[in-house]
Amino acid sequence: MPGRSLKQRITRSATLSLCALIFSAVSLTAAQSTPPDTQNQSEPPVSATAPAIVIESDSRLPETYPRASYEFRFHAHGGIPPLHWRLEKGALPPGVTLQDDGLLHGQPERAGEFQFTISVTDASAPPQAVQKQFVLLVRSALTVNWKTPAHVTGNRIDGTVNVSNATPDDMDLTFVVMAVAGNGRATAIGYQRFTLNRGTMDMELPFGETLPHGAYVVHVDVVGEVASKNVIYRERMQSPSPLQVTVGP
């Protein structure tokens, strides 16, 4: 029937319009309740923190001796390179310098124990800086010490010294002991000349001689020559007070 067919068409059209309206409302609500898509958003960068600097070098540095070539490089880990080193406190041995890259080098001019503080700074912003105290012992290349101090036995003066060669070189050693009387007269009471091998420690050298009656100051001299390097080392010492020989003419 034509009338009924038109009515059905109108009803169906209205139903479809209502459904479309409801779907649009539901879609709008879902869109408003759905959180924004964060999948394609990058997180803000995390600022990098440089690891703390730690000076690894031991506080007691390798020993050396005067006029010997010396080289030591300080080491540290952590921080942002390049690292910069410098002397903060104390004093290096004369003849030895510290470079910015941490190289300690030179030829010490004299013996002694040297204490100093070194700092290292990195390239971070702001820069990190740490300090550490070090000790460098410069030993005498040639040493002489009393083993048995000079003493009087009857009409003699006797004694023993220890001699050491701390260098890596053999030395032509001359050892002389003189007893000097109050009037200035000197008498040799000990003499040796020999090769003192490298690394020799506390070699005993005795001396002694019969002397006339009188008071004597004992002088000990040791001279070591390394001809290949044109170097001469010299050490000396003497008895702290005159020794009195009372027996004899």
Secondary structure, 3 states (H helix, E strand, C coil): CHHHHHHHHHHHHHHHHHHHHHHHHHHHHHHHHCCCCCCCCCCCCCCCCCCCCEECCCCECCCECCCCCEEEECCEECCCCCCEEEEEEECCCCCEEECCCCEEEECCCCCEEEEEEEEEECCCCCCCEEEEEEEEEECCCEEEEEEEEEEEECCEEEEEEEEEECCCCCEEEEEEEEEEECCCCEEEEEEEEEEECCCCCCEEEEEEEECCCEEEEEEEEEEEEEHHHCEEEEEEEECCCCEEECCCC
